């Protein structure tokens, strides 16, 4: 079982409301709540947004986390942008989350090293890089290419996608033998999260588990 439990909140503003301004307001509130609750990583996953709207949302998210870090230096939450290295770098995010079909982490590091020194950019010198993986082999490839951590999915069948093939705990256990942290995603609940940790996962990644509940309560129970 993992010594500590890393927690990764993946955003989905579309679950909040019908109109975009309300969605945006609720999402930014949830990001603030997640940081105050001690979530390790937040992935801004709003992949349906056009670039300008994503940049605006990322800018506000960075500002919220920056303000909270100033007021509470102990807060450790880092922001990653889904797939868009350019947006993450330009807006001062902490890193990027790559889909399994995206460029390799080593390529992201090359791009980042060329832009991280620009005066107007607040980005860290070395990006945090999460990678979505669906097999132990993909986790090994992510590790070899320089990923910070891997997100292994789907571990369990998701109720909104019945019939979708799940990887299961045995595959998670195999994937978790990697030297980088492996986080479990997909159908994870408070009832089965401990099974993932006992299988070797370094932590839990989720959308609804965090977004649909009081984050502070969920975090406390996962780390109890």
N, C-alpha and C positions, 0 to 999 in steps of 0.2 A: 504493500500500500504506500502511496506517495506520502512523503513526510509533510508536505504542505499542499494546499489545494489552490492552484491558479484558477482564476475565474475570468471568463471572456464573454462580455455582453455584445451580441451582434444585433444591430439596430434594424428595425423595419417600421418606419413611420406610417406606412399605409394601414397598419392595424389600429391606429388611434382614432381617426375620424374621416369623414368624407371630404371636407374642404382642406385644401393645402395649408393655409395659414394655421389652422388648428392643429393639424398633424405636426407641423414644424414646431409649434410652441410646446406641444406635449413631448415631442422627442427631445428637445433641448432641456426640458425639465427633467426627463428621465436620465439624460446623460449626467446632469448635475447630481442627481440622487445616486447614480451608480458610483460616481467618484467619491462622494461622501461616505458611501457604504463600504468602500475598500475594494471595489472591482479592480483587477489588475490591468485588463485590456478592454478597450471598446473598439469595435470595428464599425465604422460608418459605412454601411452596406447599401446605401440608397442608389442602387445601380440603374434605376429607371430615370433618374434625374439627368437633365442635360448638363453639360459642363458648367455653365455659369451658375445654375441653381445649386449644383453640388459644391462649387467653390464657396458660395455664400454660406451654405449650411456648415461646411467644414470650417470656415473662418469663425463663425459664431461658436462652434464646438470647441475649437482651440482656445478662443477667448474665455469661455466658461471654465475650462480646465485650468488655464493659466491663472485666472483670478482665484480659483479654489486652492491651487498650489501655493499661491502667495499668502493667502489667509491661513492655510493649514499645511505647512511644509511637510508634514508626515504623509500626506496623500501621495499615492504612488501610481494612480491610474494613467495609462498611456493610450493615446489615440492612434489608430491605424485606419487608413482609407482603403476601401475595397478596390483592388486592381489598378488604381490610378496613381502611379508613382509621381507623375507630374503635379497632380493636385496636392498630394501629401507633402512633397518637397516645397512647393510654392507657398503653401499656407502654414507651414511650420508644424505639421503633424509629426508624431514620433516614428511613424513607419507606414508600411503598406501590407495589406493582406492579399495574397496571390491565389487565384483559382488554379486548379491542377493543370489547366491548359495555358496559363499565362507564361510570361518570360521567366527564366530561372532567377532565383535569388541573387546569384552572382552578377547577373546583368543589372539588377536593381541597384546593387552596391556600386557598380561602375557609374551608373547614371547619377546616383546620389553624391558620389565623391566629386563629380564635376560641378554640382550646383550648391552643395551645402555651405560653401564659403561665401556665397553672395551676401552682401551687407544687409539686404532687406529681409532675408530669410532667417527664421528662428529655428530651423530644423537641426536636429542633433547630427553629429558628424557621421555616426554609423546608424543606419535605420534598423528598426525592429521589423522583422519579416515573418509573418505567419503564412503558412501554405496549406490549402485544402488538400487532403489526401483521402483516398478511398481503398487503399490496400497497404499492407506492410511494405511492399516494394516501393510504392510512391513515397512513403515516409522516409525510407532509406535514401531515395533520390533527393528529397528535400534536404535531408541532413547533409548529404555529400555536397550539395550546391550552396550551403551556407545559410539555410533558414534558421531563424531564431527558435521557432517552435512549429509544430504541425498540428492541424486540426483534423482528426480522424472521424469520418462519417459515412453513412449513418450507422451508429452502433445499434440502435433499436428501431423497430418499425414506428413510423410517425403516424399519429391518428388521422392527420389530414391527407396522408398519402398511403392509404391501405394497399397492401400488395407490393409496395416498393421493397426491393430486396435490401435487407439490413446486413451489416458486416458481422455483428454479433460480438460477444465478449472474448471469444477465442482469438479472433482476428485482432481485436483491440489489444489483447495481451501480447500478441506477437509484435504488433506495431510499436508497443510501448517499450520494447527492448532497445530502441534507438537511444542515442546519447542526448538528443534534444528532447525537450518536453513534448509530450503528446497529449492533446486535450480531446476529450470525448464529446461528440456532437451527434444529435439526431435522436429524438424521442427520449431524451434524458429528463428525468423528473426527480423530485426530492426522494421519491420512493426507491429509485434504482441507481441514483448517483453513486452511492457507496460501492455498488458492484463494479462500477467503472474504475474507481480508485483502487479497489482491491485487485483489479485486473492489471494495474500498473499505470493507469493514466495519471498524468501530473495535475490534471484539473478538468474542469467542465466548461464547455462552450455552449451557449444557448441563445435563442431569441426569446421565445415566449416564457420560458422559466423565469427570466429576469424581467421582461417587459410587461407581462400580464399580472405580476404580483408586486408586493412591496419588496423592493430590492434588498433593503437592510435586513429584513426577516429571512429572505432566501439565503443571503450571504452568511448570516449567523448560523443557519441550520446546516449549510454545506460545510462550514468550517468547524462545526461543533466537535 
